[in-house]
Amino acid sequence: MNLAFISHHECQNHQMGVHHPETPDRLHAINDRLIASGMEMLVTHYDAPIATFEQLTRVHDPDYVRMIEEAAPKADDEITWIDGDTAMCRGTLQAARRSAGAAILAVDLVMGDKHHAAFCCVRPPGHHAERARSMGFCFFNNVAVGAAHALAMHGLERVAIVDFDVHHGNGTEDIFKGNEQVLFCSSFQHPFYPGTGADCDAPNVVNIPLPERTAGKEFKAAVEDGWLPRIDAFAPQLIMISAGFDGHVEDDMAHFNLREPDYAWITRQLHDLAVKHARERIVSCLEGGYDLSALGRCVSTHVDELIGHA
Ligand SMILES: [Zn+2]
């Protein structure tokens, strides 16, 4: 079975200014690389649907969703700053709804056995968005919307969310901490933006703070020690990934020294666990990754491993 590749052209209509690193060019870079690497032949494309108010409010406060809807600018050249580094233009609301909707469709496709794995190639990203707060380029928490959909509509009891973005997934932690149906694993540079994650004592959260200049060897050791046994013991029925590639050595957004083989390795570990526990079901949602060349190469590698080689 090949991989479901979910995106939408409206995800490119979200712009936060010409110099903002979370740019529509990120999706172009990924698409170009998939074609160049031949991976394009191994995926089936789907258009991301729009996440409904009901689907969004499984993880977000209704007043927060209404605030985002009402803050959306009406004029073409207008930009509204929601926080210090997150802004809305006229196309943002629809892009954010599509990004969350991609996770919904991805879950439906893998739970319906149409594909064993799905990658949501969408923006804006989601993992910094808390229950009632936008943050760090994120409006709706896409991976959380997908996980909540899997629990509510597909009757699952155990979903693991693994976040290897270089930044802590504070939004996902905020939404699911203390929820025994979700195991949340996040690795991140620490101390660093957003400053959270080192002091969470919720039993369903496995945070791995790592120092700057962390490279593959240290990352693998921490994951083997901290994540893999916990995920194995949790026996998830679905594995979801917050796939951020801003820990790549060429990415200036942060200071990790990871490379493509390290992202291949973590994806393979998660694929193996999905084979063991989850009927190979994996849903991955794009988060960060701002060096365009490195992002394209990492996503191509990640998609290759999601497809699996068994
Ligand atoms: Zn990030």
Residues whose N, C-alpha, C, O or C-beta is under 5 A from the ligand:
A	BS01	ZN	D165 V166 H167 G244 D246 G288
